[in-house]
Protein backbone atom coordinates (compact mmCIF):
# COMPACT_ATOMS: atom_id res chain seq x y z
CA UNK A 1 0.00 0.00 0.00
CA UNK A 2 1.34 3.42 -0.94
CA UNK A 3 0.75 6.47 1.23
CA UNK A 4 1.34 10.06 0.11
CA UNK A 5 3.55 12.37 2.18
CA UNK A 6 0.70 13.87 4.23
CA UNK A 7 -0.67 10.40 4.99
CA UNK A 8 2.79 9.18 6.02
CA UNK A 9 3.20 12.14 8.36
CA UNK A 10 -0.20 11.49 9.96
CA UNK A 11 0.40 7.76 10.31
CA UNK A 12 3.88 8.30 11.72
CA UNK A 13 2.44 10.85 14.16
CA UNK A 14 -0.13 8.28 15.32
CA UNK A 15 2.44 5.48 15.56
CA UNK A 16 4.84 7.72 17.46
CA UNK A 17 2.07 8.57 19.94
CA UNK A 18 1.39 4.86 20.48
CA UNK A 19 5.12 4.17 20.83
CA UNK A 20 5.38 6.80 23.57
CA UNK A 21 2.03 6.02 25.27
CA UNK A 22 3.36 3.76 28.02
CA UNK A 23 6.39 5.94 28.75
CA UNK A 24 8.81 3.16 27.82
CA UNK A 25 10.51 2.49 24.50
CA UNK A 26 11.66 -1.10 24.19
CA UNK A 27 14.08 -2.54 21.67
CA UNK A 28 11.29 -4.59 20.07
CA UNK A 29 9.34 -1.37 19.44
CA UNK A 30 12.36 0.26 17.81
CA UNK A 31 12.82 -2.88 15.71
CA UNK A 32 9.19 -2.67 14.59
CA UNK A 33 9.57 1.02 13.78
CA UNK A 34 12.68 0.34 11.70
CA UNK A 35 10.86 -2.42 9.81
CA UNK A 36 7.96 -0.05 9.24
CA UNK A 37 10.37 2.56 7.89
CA UNK A 38 11.31 0.11 5.13
CA UNK A 39 7.72 -0.90 4.38
CA UNK A 40 6.19 2.55 3.99
CA UNK A 41 9.47 4.20 3.03
CA UNK A 42 10.37 6.93 5.49
CA UNK A 43 13.36 7.95 7.57
CA UNK A 44 14.10 9.49 10.97
CA UNK A 45 13.80 12.99 9.49
CA UNK A 46 10.17 12.27 8.66
CA UNK A 47 9.57 11.18 12.27
CA UNK A 48 10.87 14.56 13.42
CA UNK A 49 8.59 16.26 10.88
CA UNK A 50 5.61 14.17 12.03
CA UNK A 51 6.16 15.33 15.61
CA UNK A 52 5.50 18.88 14.38
CA UNK A 53 2.08 17.90 13.01
CA UNK A 54 -0.73 18.67 15.44
CA UNK A 55 -3.07 15.92 16.54
CA UNK A 56 -5.95 17.78 14.89
CA UNK A 57 -4.09 17.97 11.56
CA UNK A 58 -3.16 14.28 11.75
CA UNK A 59 -6.75 13.21 12.45
CA UNK A 60 -8.04 15.29 9.53
CA UNK A 61 -5.55 13.60 7.19
CA UNK A 62 -6.33 10.12 8.53
CA UNK A 63 -10.05 10.78 8.24
CA UNK A 64 -9.66 11.69 4.54
CA UNK A 65 -7.86 8.45 3.66
CA UNK A 66 -9.60 5.64 1.81
CA UNK A 67 -11.13 2.82 3.86
CA UNK A 68 -8.39 0.49 2.61
CA UNK A 69 -5.68 2.83 3.86
CA UNK A 70 -7.51 3.27 7.17
CA UNK A 71 -7.58 -0.50 7.64
CA UNK A 72 -3.85 -0.62 6.89
CA UNK A 73 -3.20 2.16 9.38
CA UNK A 74 -5.31 0.39 12.01
CA UNK A 75 -3.24 -2.76 11.58
CA UNK A 76 0.00 -0.78 11.93
CA UNK A 77 -1.23 0.89 15.12
CA UNK A 78 -2.22 -2.43 16.68
CA UNK A 79 1.08 -4.00 15.67
CA UNK A 80 3.04 -1.09 17.16
CA UNK A 81 1.06 -1.28 20.40
CA UNK A 82 1.73 -5.00 20.66
CA UNK A 83 5.33 -5.01 19.37
CA UNK A 84 6.68 -5.18 22.91
CA UNK A 85 4.36 -8.07 23.76
CA UNK A 86 2.24 -5.88 26.03
CA UNK A 87 -0.84 -4.07 24.71
CA UNK A 88 -1.51 -2.07 27.87
CA UNK A 89 -4.53 0.07 28.77
CA UNK A 90 -2.96 3.39 27.73
CA UNK A 91 -2.00 2.01 24.33
CA UNK A 92 -5.40 0.38 23.89
CA UNK A 93 -7.24 3.60 24.77
CA UNK A 94 -5.05 5.66 22.43
CA UNK A 95 -5.38 3.23 19.52
CA UNK A 96 -9.16 3.07 19.99
CA UNK A 97 -9.38 6.88 20.15
CA UNK A 98 -7.26 7.26 16.99
CA UNK A 99 -9.34 4.70 15.12
CA UNK A 100 -12.65 6.23 16.14
CA UNK A 101 -11.57 9.81 15.42
CA UNK A 102 -10.16 8.89 12.02
CA UNK A 103 -13.37 7.12 11.03
CA UNK A 104 -12.16 3.52 10.95
CA UNK A 105 -15.07 1.10 10.78
CA UNK A 106 -14.40 -1.13 13.80
CA UNK A 107 -16.86 -3.74 12.57
CA UNK A 108 -14.38 -4.97 9.93
C-alpha positions in Angstrom: 0.0 0.0 0.0 1.3 3.4 -0.9 0.8 6.5 1.2 1.3 10.1 0.1 3.5 12.4 2.2 0.7 13.9 4.2 -0.7 10.4 5.0 2.8 9.2 6.0 3.2 12.1 8.4 -0.2 11.5 10.0 0.4 7.8 10.3 3.9 8.3 11.7 2.4 10.8 14.2 -0.1 8.3 15.3 2.4 5.5 15.6 4.8 7.7 17.5 2.1 8.6 19.9 1.4 4.9 20.5 5.1 4.2 20.8 5.4 6.8 23.6 2.0 6.0 25.3 3.4 3.8 28.0 6.4 5.9 28.8 8.8 3.2 27.8 10.5 2.5 24.5 11.7 -1.1 24.2 14.1 -2.5 21.7 11.3 -4.6 20.1 9.3 -1.4 19.4 12.4 0.3 17.8 12.8 -2.9 15.7 9.2 -2.7 14.6 9.6 1.0 13.8 12.7 0.3 11.7 10.9 -2.4 9.8 8.0 -0.1 9.2 10.4 2.6 7.9 11.3 0.1 5.1 7.7 -0.9 4.4 6.2 2.5 4.0 9.5 4.2 3.0 10.4 6.9 5.5 13.4 7.9 7.6 14.1 9.5 11.0 13.8 13.0 9.5 10.2 12.3 8.7 9.6 11.2 12.3 10.9 14.6 13.4 8.6 16.3 10.9 5.6 14.2 12.0 6.2 15.3 15.6 5.5 18.9 14.4 2.1 17.9 13.0 -0.7 18.7 15.4 -3.1 15.9 16.5 -5.9 17.8 14.9 -4.1 18.0 11.6 -3.2 14.3 11.7 -6.7 13.2 12.4 -8.0 15.3 9.5 -5.5 13.6 7.2 -6.3 10.1 8.5 -10.0 10.8 8.2 -9.7 11.7 4.5 -7.9 8.5 3.7 -9.6 5.6 1.8 -11.1 2.8 3.9 -8.4 0.5 2.6 -5.7 2.8 3.9 -7.5 3.3 7.2 -7.6 -0.5 7.6 -3.9 -0.6 6.9 -3.2 2.2 9.4 -5.3 0.4 12.0 -3.2 -2.8 11.6 0.0 -0.8 11.9 -1.2 0.9 15.1 -2.2 -2.4 16.7 1.1 -4.0 15.7 3.0 -1.1 17.2 1.1 -1.3 20.4 1.7 -5.0 20.7 5.3 -5.0 19.4 6.7 -5.2 22.9 4.4 -8.1 23.8 2.2 -5.9 26.0 -0.8 -4.1 24.7 -1.5 -2.1 27.9 -4.5 0.1 28.8 -3.0 3.4 27.7 -2.0 2.0 24.3 -5.4 0.4 23.9 -7.2 3.6 24.8 -5.0 5.7 22.4 -5.4 3.2 19.5 -9.2 3.1 20.0 -9.4 6.9 20.1 -7.3 7.3 17.0 -9.3 4.7 15.1 -12.7 6.2 16.1 -11.6 9.8 15.4 -10.2 8.9 12.0 -13.4 7.1 11.0 -12.2 3.5 10.9 -15.1 1.1 10.8 -14.4 -1.1 13.8 -16.9 -3.7 12.6 -14.4 -5.0 9.9 
